[in-house]
Amino acid sequence: MAARDDGAGLGAARVLDGDEVQGVLSGAFYQPAHADVVDAPAKADKAKPTHYKVICISMYTKDLGRLDDLVEELKGRGITKANRSALIRVALEQLDLDKVPRGL
C-alpha cells in the first residue's frame, strides 16, 4: 500500500498519543494469557453463567434463510425481541417426537 503525502493521516496523529496507544496494546492485547495481572478487571472474577451455553451448529443456508424470514415475520407482528435462538427454543417446546420422520 502506498503512503499518502496529502496530509490525510495527520488528524489521527493529533488524536492518538503514541505512548498511550503503546500502553493499551502492551497492557491488553499483547499480554500472555497465563500472566498474573494485578490490575485485572473485576469482570474476570465473575463466574461464568451456568443457565445457558453458547454452541455452534451447522444448518443449510436454505434453512437459515427460512429461520431468518420467520424471525422477521415475528418482528413485523410486534414481537421485537424475536431472534434465531428464541425461535428455535419455541420450536423445541412444541416438538412432537412422534411426528419426526424416520429418515430425518
Buried (B, 14 or more C-beta within 10 A) or exposed (E): EEEEEEEEEEEEEEEEEEEEEEEEEEEEEEEEEEEEEEEEEEEEEEEEEEEEEEEEEEEEEEEEEEBEEBBEEBEEEEEEEBBEEEBEEEEEEEEEEEEEEEEE
